[in-house]
Amino acid sequence: MAEELRRALVLHTPGSRAALRGSLASGADDAYSDIDLVWTVPDASFESSVAGVADALAPVAPVESLRRDPDLARSAGRRLFFVTFEGLPLFWRLDLDIRTRSAGDDPEYGLDDPAGRDEEGWSPAASALANAVAAVKALLRDRPDTARALLERGLRRVGAPAGVTGRWREDVLRLAAAATDHEPGTAPLARRVARLAATACPEER
């Protein structure tokens, strides 16, 4: 899957290159790992590549949601997207770092540029649902304390009481419902999170 995405990006923008990073690059990945890619494009192709992200990835799988990091949303040389795909596990989120060649490999590039930020910020509900997915992942990795912290953070994001019971399916379902109440447009993703909780989440741990 990761290699298919990498090839699709390179084919979309002539002269670009894409490389794995994170756990997949180091060999420390497991069945629940995100896919982290850096896509370096010619400077002149940056805006068209950013605008065409969903089209570039579509030959591998249809994009379900595409969130951008607001700290880089207007950067002239770097954007960061978080992508989920229809029909694929929510665990396999793509974290896509798009850079111009001139931006280089600096991991902090663009983060200290106020002109590159979008003041609107993150969607609290979408971020809460990402916390829910990460919590299920933590439980499957036998990290209940991490799961609890993620669920509490997600509930706070959407203004819900942050008490987590340790009845994990119930907790994740409550967070999914609270996210939908806070932002109805996230209902399709919340339904997928609810299904994930029902099929993959241990009842208690």
C-alpha positions as CSV (number, residue, x, y, z in Angstrom):
1,M,0.0,0.0,0.0
2,A,2.7,2.5,1.0
3,E,4.7,1.7,-2.1
4,E,1.6,2.1,-4.3
5,L,1.0,5.5,-2.8
6,R,4.6,6.5,-3.3
7,R,4.6,5.6,-7.0
8,A,1.2,7.3,-7.6
9,L,2.6,10.6,-6.3
10,V,5.8,10.4,-8.4
11,L,3.7,9.7,-11.5
12,H,1.4,12.6,-10.8
13,T,4.1,15.3,-10.8
14,P,7.0,14.9,-13.2
15,G,10.4,15.5,-11.6
16,S,9.1,14.8,-8.1
17,R,10.3,12.2,-5.7
18,A,8.5,10.5,-2.7
19,A,10.1,8.7,0.2
20,L,8.9,6.8,3.2
21,R,9.8,8.0,6.7
22,G,8.9,7.0,10.2
23,S,8.2,3.4,11.3
24,L,7.7,2.1,7.8
25,A,11.1,3.4,6.7
26,S,12.9,2.1,9.8
27,G,11.2,-1.3,9.7
28,A,9.6,-0.7,13.1
29,D,6.0,-0.8,11.8
30,D,3.2,-3.1,12.7
31,A,-0.3,-3.7,11.4
32,Y,-1.6,-0.5,12.9
33,S,1.1,1.9,11.7
34,D,0.4,5.2,9.8
35,I,1.9,5.7,6.4
36,D,4.4,8.6,6.4
37,L,5.6,10.0,3.1
38,V,7.6,13.0,2.1
39,W,6.8,14.2,-1.4
40,T,9.4,16.6,-2.8
41,V,8.2,18.5,-6.0
42,P,9.8,21.0,-8.3
43,D,9.2,24.5,-7.0
44,A,7.1,25.4,-10.1
45,S,4.8,22.4,-9.6
46,F,4.2,23.0,-5.9
47,E,0.7,24.7,-6.1
48,S,-0.6,22.2,-8.7
49,S,0.7,19.3,-6.7
50,V,-1.0,20.5,-3.5
51,A,-4.3,21.1,-5.4
52,G,-4.1,17.7,-7.0
53,V,-3.4,15.6,-3.9
54,A,-6.7,13.7,-4.0
55,D,-6.5,13.1,-7.7
56,A,-2.9,11.9,-7.3
57,L,-3.9,9.3,-4.7
58,A,-7.2,8.2,-6.3
59,P,-5.6,5.5,-8.5
60,V,-4.6,3.6,-5.3
61,A,-7.8,4.4,-3.2
62,P,-10.5,7.0,-3.1
63,V,-9.8,9.7,-0.6
64,E,-12.4,9.9,2.2
65,S,-11.0,12.8,4.2
66,L,-8.2,15.3,3.7
67,R,-7.1,17.4,6.6
68,R,-4.4,20.0,6.4
69,D,-2.1,21.2,9.1
70,P,-3.2,24.8,9.7
71,D,0.4,25.8,10.7
72,L,1.5,25.2,7.1
73,A,-1.8,25.8,5.2
74,R,-0.5,28.9,3.4
75,S,3.2,28.1,3.3
76,A,4.9,28.9,0.0
77,G,7.1,25.8,0.3
78,R,5.5,23.1,2.4
79,R,2.1,21.6,3.3
80,L,1.2,18.8,5.6
81,F,-1.9,16.6,4.9
82,F,-3.6,13.8,6.9
83,V,-5.5,11.5,4.6
84,T,-7.9,8.7,5.2
85,F,-9.2,6.4,2.4
86,E,-12.5,4.8,1.6
87,G,-12.6,1.1,2.2
88,L,-9.2,0.9,3.9
89,P,-8.5,0.6,7.7
90,L,-8.6,3.9,9.6
91,F,-5.2,2.9,11.1
92,W,-3.7,3.3,7.6
93,R,-3.8,7.1,7.6
94,L,-1.4,8.8,5.3
95,D,0.6,11.6,6.7
96,L,1.8,13.4,3.6
97,D,4.5,16.1,3.9
98,I,4.7,18.0,0.5
99,R,7.8,20.2,0.0
100,T,9.4,22.2,-2.7
101,R,13.0,21.2,-3.6
102,S,14.2,24.6,-2.3
103,A,12.6,23.9,1.1
104,G,15.1,21.1,1.7
105,D,14.8,18.5,4.4
106,D,14.5,20.8,7.5
107,P,11.8,19.3,9.7
108,E,11.0,22.7,11.1
109,Y,10.7,24.4,7.7
110,G,7.8,26.9,7.6
111,L,6.6,26.4,11.2
112,D,8.0,29.7,12.3
113,D,6.4,31.7,9.5
114,P,3.2,33.5,10.6
115,A,2.2,34.2,7.0
116,G,2.0,30.5,6.4
117,R,-0.6,29.8,9.0
118,D,-4.3,29.5,8.7
119,E,-5.9,31.2,11.7
120,E,-9.0,29.0,11.5
121,G,-7.1,26.1,13.0
122,W,-7.9,22.5,13.3
123,S,-11.5,21.1,13.2
124,P,-12.0,20.0,16.9
125,A,-14.4,17.2,15.9
126,A,-12.1,15.8,13.2
127,S,-9.2,16.0,15.6
128,A,-11.2,14.2,18.3
129,L,-12.0,11.4,15.9
130,A,-8.4,11.1,15.1
131,N,-7.8,10.7,18.9
132,A,-10.4,8.0,19.0
133,V,-8.7,6.0,16.2
134,A,-5.3,6.5,17.9
135,A,-6.8,5.3,21.2
136,V,-8.1,2.0,19.6
137,K,-4.6,1.6,18.1
138,A,-3.1,2.1,21.6
139,L,-5.4,-0.6,23.1
140,L,-4.4,-3.1,20.4
141,R,-0.8,-2.4,21.3
142,D,-1.6,-3.0,25.0
143,R,-1.1,0.6,26.0
144,P,-4.3,1.4,28.0
145,D,-2.8,4.5,29.7
146,T,-2.1,6.1,26.3
147,A,-5.6,5.2,25.2
148,R,-7.2,6.8,28.2
149,A,-5.2,10.0,27.7
150,L,-6.2,10.1,24.0
151,L,-9.8,9.7,24.7
152,E,-9.8,12.3,27.4
153,R,-8.1,14.7,25.0
154,G,-10.7,14.0,22.3
155,L,-13.6,14.5,24.6
156,R,-12.2,17.8,25.8
157,R,-11.8,19.0,22.2
158,V,-15.6,18.7,21.6
159,G,-16.6,20.0,25.0
160,A,-17.8,16.7,26.4
161,P,-17.1,15.4,29.9
162,A,-13.7,13.9,29.9
163,G,-14.3,11.0,32.2
164,V,-13.2,7.7,30.7
165,T,-14.6,4.6,32.2
166,G,-12.3,2.0,30.9
167,R,-15.2,0.3,29.2
168,W,-13.4,1.0,26.0
169,R,-16.0,0.4,23.3
170,E,-18.5,2.5,25.2
171,D,-15.9,5.3,25.7
172,V,-15.0,5.4,22.0
173,L,-18.6,5.3,20.9
174,R,-19.3,8.3,23.3
175,L,-16.5,10.2,21.7
176,A,-17.7,9.5,18.2
177,A,-21.2,10.7,19.1
178,A,-19.9,13.8,20.8
179,A,-17.8,14.7,17.7
180,T,-20.9,14.4,15.5
181,D,-22.9,16.6,17.9
182,H,-20.2,19.2,17.8
183,E,-19.7,19.1,14.0
184,P,-22.4,17.2,12.1
185,G,-20.3,17.2,8.9
186,T,-18.0,14.6,10.6
187,A,-20.8,12.1,10.9
188,P,-19.6,9.8,8.1
189,L,-16.1,9.5,9.7
190,A,-17.7,9.1,13.1
191,R,-19.7,6.2,11.8
192,R,-16.5,4.5,10.7
193,V,-15.0,5.1,14.1
194,A,-18.0,3.6,15.7
195,R,-17.7,0.5,13.5
196,L,-14.0,0.3,14.4
197,A,-14.8,0.4,18.1
198,A,-17.4,-2.4,17.7
199,T,-15.1,-4.7,15.8
200,A,-11.6,-4.0,17.1
201,C,-11.9,-2.4,20.5
202,P,-11.6,-4.6,23.6
203,E,-14.5,-4.1,26.0
204,E,-12.3,-3.6,29.1
205,R,-8.6,-3.7,29.9
